[in-house]
């Protein structure tokens, strides 16, 4: 294996770290050697592997040789290309060696800092400068790659935080050795390297003459008071930034962040005049003492004023740190990032600066490793020329990503519906030099990542939300917001007009423009009401939700939860959101309760500002607090509600039922999310929806849903929709429920079929008719010898002990349960489909013609649940079922318990299986006492007609046994011969594994169950997958409703979103099931099929019995 590295000092040692890439990056050892530059090529030597300190025991040797090659011509910008293997737009790869670098550009006025950067310790914690290139307007600095992710945030264990903070202290020590000038730094200047150790990559020299020039609000939060006051700085200035970083790592925010008003003025006031306030229960008294000692505003009294960095190292907070081992990197970091490159055993074509080769002595155990070569702080990696991206432009552009994302999400509206505000259709991309046809009016506000202003478009005032897309993730965030806004239709939610991209600026256009926030409007309303007592406030303004974080969607249930990192408004966010805990819809109820409380405050003739001061008040004047947030002051919020209740019921400002509304608000702002009411409960207690909210919906027609096929999937979908007040009609080709034999028995799995029945409200009825004893199974070999039989055994998978139960139920019984649950008249019998077509008059609607001469017209959502030979499927795909290679002969013995006791006893309570090469026998007991037997053979499709057996003749069973099962055990042959009541020949058909279709092919049409992914029965999952499809589609449709009682209106975008959401998971679910079924088909019709099936069951039984024994 050949490794390459850039080297600037040949007197330093080479260290090779070896990790097992395929086994969780397990550390295998390190080797250290000193190459000599005098002899151009060093002979191979064997070096024993070492551990990192006394932390690991390693063994083995490594054969290493090295040679130095001088650089060719001077490097230039073209020798580096932007890496396409990293999301960070500052990672570059050197073409000659494949080494990965981080690029930082500085202005020429900072050129004096280069001396400092070049003089850092090679074995220190400051990222060494590797390459310097002069550009026309800047200087490009190339550093070894380091992780650009987040440092540990709120909730990290103190030991983890202590490790990183201790390495930061050592990094500051390294910097002070080569630069006595004061400076500040931020947490964004610190990154873990490839081994997880701290790497300082940037720092800020705070000369007095430039201290007032603050470019970043975030940097401001890390500056000491003496910098902000432009006073003489001291070497102690550095320790103020250290304290802020400690606070940031432990609490996920800086100590002087102005929660209510995060502006430069407020932050400076807090830093210079306020004391730090600690949230509870994390740092402890020792940690708090460290932070307080470092945040003393007088630098002469600050920790470190006497002996510098040694005072910090000797603080009790770092008592457990072994500084010598930490300096030697003998303490394993808690986190090790992966470099943004691919490792491969291939050589580069161009000559490297350093070549080392290495091999393990015990080569017979070598597995693929990831080798990291480290010359002190120089990170070297194996890289191939094929992994190096071609030369790109100076900056990564979003142009190719924007249309791709739009197409992926299917966000283009039909031409008949789009608002062509730009003259260039919708979702436009403008070049930077192009003029956007909008006239800017005034700024409305800004947040942490976007700004909002009002613009004029063809004499219509719109709101424009603009975000700088520096990475693809941010562009996807904005695309998500567009996608969700398209699906929102409500009189009190601001509406999406369009969006556009210009360079890196992504903008969303919204209508109408919100003039004030709710508090300002209510105060205006209150003042108006006081002056004109005869008027009411309702005619003064309309309320809109104008901005919200909608990058993620919740499922339909009230307890949906997420624990992902999201942006938040600190003042109104719920406690669980601020603490970074999992949160659900109850967090929205908390924020809404805060808004309601401000409304009540104004109604009771009080001021919102007065309420804010009251919230942040502390009974002890020594307790500093400028936090006006609701979650941080629950006691004061409760006392304010009591104060509002006590206001006399005088004047017109007192509204009827205000006390009751305050009781509701108090429940909404409960600390415990489980104690808050749901949105539906809040709406009911407020008197239900207003007329303005219902008027628009009443004028719009309800969505018309047609389900073709009354099988388990179609009936389950219809039942769940009707349970949620969504009307639908099921069309079935059969003339009645008793028209034909519905097949045998099946088991419903807890996480699929049973889950769907639970959502349909039918699970209790299912358990009433289900047969738990039907789970019993018997497996025999072709000669009749029994391999497994749990008939008569104690249940060994009881649900109360956590294992899954899959009770059997007859297909006909399950179907009857579903049919009886539907609304009267919603199931139409005798509707055999002749054809499906799109409505010529109304685009996006469909007509279905039936054999009886009738037609269902103007269908918004057409669902094909019509099985293997679906009449709906051709609208979406040309795929047709093909013969699986298996033919089954279905044989029935009715009322076997009375007519043939031997057959009933041999079959058992559940199922009996025999699998052999090219053949199989499956026997199942029905709930009626009948026994159904399948004799299956792997034969061509024409076998049934060419084999010479007359399947209607009296001797069909005897000939089948004689020709294909003659060597089987007598009991197996008897099983076939004595099933005399009915014989049905069945070819097994299937669709290709992973079949899918383009969503744009036919909007408004989708498939369920066998119509979508027909498969053979050899995994026993067909009905479960079909009912899972029904549940998934139902939930996607229900999610488009505004409330449980509201009607689902005819909206093509809503329907398209629902289908897209459903099909995305359905395709994956169907593919997994079809793959499993294919494996089952191959295994069942193999010579060892019975042995393998019995072995799997025996293994599961042994494991569960062992677990039960341990519990006892």
C-alpha positions, 0 to 999 in steps of 0.5 A: 500500500502506498501513501502520500503526504506533503512534507515541509520539514524532513526532520520530523517523525512519521506516524502511521495510524491503522484503523479497521474500516469494516469494523467500526473504525477499530484502532489496530495500532500505530507505528512511528519512524524517522525517515532520513532525507539524506539517503533518497530511498530508505531500505524497508524496516520492520516497526512494532505497532504501539497503542495510544498510551496505556489505553489499548493492547496491540500487537504485530509489526509493519514493514515501512519504507519511504522516499522523498521527492522534491516538488516541481514547479511552484504551486498555483491555484489550478493545482487544487480543485474543489472536492465533490465528496464534501458538503463543505464548499471550502474543501479542496484536493491537491491534484498531485497527491490527493491530499485534502485541504481546507481553504481560508482566504484573508485580505492583504491587510492581514498578511502580517498574521502569516508569520504567526500562522507559520510559527505554530508548534508542529505537534500542537493543537493549532492547524499548521499552514501548508500552502500560501497562494497570492491572489489578486485581491486576497491570500489563500491559505491551505490547512489540513482538513478538519471536521466542519461539524458542530462541537458538542452542544447542550446535553453533553456529559461534563467529561466530554466537554472537559476533554475538548475544553482541555485541548482548547486550553493547550491550543491557547497555550500554543498560540501564546507561545508564538504570539503574545498579542491579545486576541479573541476566538469563537467556537466556530474557529475550533474543529476536530481533526481526523483523529478527533483532536482539537485543531484551531484553524482561525483566530482573530487579532484584536488590535485596538484600532480595529476593535470597533469594526465588528462584521459578525453578530456572532463574533461580538458575543465572544469579545471581552468588555475591554475590546468593545470599549476600545481599551488597552487589551491584555493577554488575559483578554483571551480567557474571556473567549474561553469562558464563552466557549465553555458556556456555549459547549455546555448550554448551547448558547453564549452567556450574554445572548439577548434572548428577547432582543438579539441585537448588537446594542443589546449584546454589548450592554449585556457583556459590559453591564450584566452578570452571567446567569447559569441554567440549572443542573449541568456544569456544577459548582466547580464549572460555574466557578471556572466560568465566573472567574474567567468572565470577570470584567476587570482583566486584572482580576480575571483568572490567568492574570497572575500566571497566565494559562497555568492558572487555568490548567490548575483550576479544579475543573481540570483536576482529572486531566493528565496534561502530559498525556493529553499533549501526547494525544494518548487520551482517546477523543470521544468523537472521531469524524470521517474525512470527506474522501474515499479510500482506495488501494490505487496509485496516483499517476503523478509523482508524490512528495512522500511515498511510504509503503507498509504491510502487516507481518501477519498478512494472513489476517489482513482485512481492508483497513483505513490507513492514516499517516500523520507527521505530527499534525500533517494528515495524509491519506490514501487517495486515487486519481479517479476520486479527484473531481475535475476542475470546477468553477471558483465557487460551487453554483446552485444552478444545476441543483435547483431545477433538479430539486424542483423536478424531484419534488414535482413542484411544477404547477399545471400551466392552467394554475400557475401565477406567471408573475415573472413572464417566465412561468414559475419557479424561475432562475435569474442570473445575478446580472438580471433584473427581477421584475419586482419593486422593493418597498420596505423591510418587514423583518429578519430572522437568523437565516432569512429576511422578509421585505415587501415588494410590488409586483404588477401593482400587487403588494407581496411579501418576499422571504429571502435566504442565502443558500450557501449549501445544498442543505439550505436550498433543500430547506427552502424547497421543503418550505415551498413544497409544504406551502403549496399544500396549505389552503386556509383563509388565515394562512398566508398563501404561496405565490411563487419562488425564484433563485438568483445566484445564491439568493432563494426567495419565496413570494407570499400574499398578502403582506402582514402589516403588523404582528398580532400584539401591535394589531391588538393594541391598535384595536384596543385603542380604537375600541376605547374611542368608539365604543359602538364598534367592534374590533373584528372589522379592523384587521384579518389575522394570518399566520405569515411565517412558521418553520415548516421544513419538516412534516409530522404524521397525522397523530397528535403524539408525533415526535421529532428530536432533530435540530430546528431553528426556534424563537426563544421567547415563545418556544416550549421548554422541551424545544429549548432543551433540545428534547423530543417534541411534538404538536404539544410544543405548538400548543405552548407557543400558541398559548403564549400568543393567547396570553398576550391577547388576554393581556391587552383585552384586560387593559394591560401592556405587552411590555409590562407583561415582559418586564413582569416575566423577567422579574426576580424577587431577589434583586441580586438574581440577574435575569434579562430573559423574557422567554415564557419557558424560563419564567413559568412561575411569573407567567402563572402569577400574571394569569392570576393577576389578569383574573383579578382585574374587575369586570368593568368597562367594554374591554372585559369580554364574556368568558375571559376567565374561562379563556384564561383557564384554557391558556394556563393549561396550554402553557403547562411545563409538561407537554402531556398536560396540554390540550390538543389543537382540536380541544382548544378549538372546541373550547373556543367555540369551534371554527368561525364562519370565515374559516368555513365559508371558503370550504363550503363553496368548494366541492368535496374530493371524489374518491373511487376505489376499484376492488373490494379486497382486503386493501380496498375495503381497509382504505375505505373504512379508514377514510370513512372513519375520518369523515372522508367519503369514498365509493368502492366498486366491486366486479362480483355480484355479491359477497358470496359470489365465489370462494374467497380462499383459505386462511391468513395471518395478520401481523401486528405491525401491518394488518393488525395495525391497519385494523386498529386504525379502522377501529376493527381490532376487537372484532378481529380478535373475536374471530381470529384463531390464535391456535392457527399459529401452530405449524408442522413441518415434514420431509418428503418421506413423511418424517416430522422435523417440527411440530408445535401442535399441543405445545404451550404457546411459546410466543405470548404477546404479553411477554413482548413477542409478536402474535400472528393469529389466523383468520379466514379470508372470508371472515376478514372480508365480511368484517370489513364489508359490514363496517362500511357506510351503507351504499358506499360499496357497489356490487356488480361493477366490472370495469371495462375501461378507465379514461381521463375526463375530456372536459375537466383535466385531472379528473377520471371516468370509469365505465362498467360492464352494466353500462353505467359510468362513474364520472369526475373522480378526483382520486382513483385507487386501483385495488383490483388485484393481479389483472388490474384495469387501473394499472395500465394508466401508470405502467406497461408492466404486466404479471408474468408466470412465476414457474409454480402451479398449485393444485388446490384441494378441499376436504369440507367438514373434515373433523366429522367426515375424516378425523384422521385428516383433521388430526394430521393437518393439525390446528394450523398449517402443515408444510412439506418442501422438496426439490421442485415440489411442495405440499401445504395444508391449512385448517379453516375456521369452518373445520375444512382442510385445504391442501395445496400440491405445488410443482415447479413446471412451465406455464403450459404444463397443466394442459400438456401433462396428460392429466384430466383435472376434471376427472375422478382419477386426477388426484391418483395420477398427480400422486403417481407421477409427481409425489409417488416417493413421498410418505404415505401420509402425504399421499393420503393427504392429497388423495382424501381431499375429494370435495373440490379441486382448483388449478391455480397458476401463480403470477407475479410482477417484477420485483421493485416495479414502480412508475413515474409519478407524473404519468397519471396524477390522481391515480394510484394502486394498492396491494396486488395491483401495485406489487403482485407476488407469490404467497411464499413469504406469507406477507401479501395481505399484510403488505396490502393492508399496510398500503391502505393504511399508508395511503389513508394517512397521507389523504387524512393529513391533507384535511385541516381538522378531523371534522372538516371536509377534504376538498377537491384540490389536485395539489393536495391529492398529488402530494398525498399520492406522492407521499404514499408511493414513496414508502409503498415502493420500498415496502413492496420491493422488500416484500417481493424480494423476501417472497422470491427468496421463499419461492427458491427455498421452498422448492429446493431439496433442503426446503423443509430442513431450512424452514424447521431449522429457523423455527427451532432456532427462534424457539430456543432463543425465546425459551432461553430469554424466558429462562433468564427472566425467571 
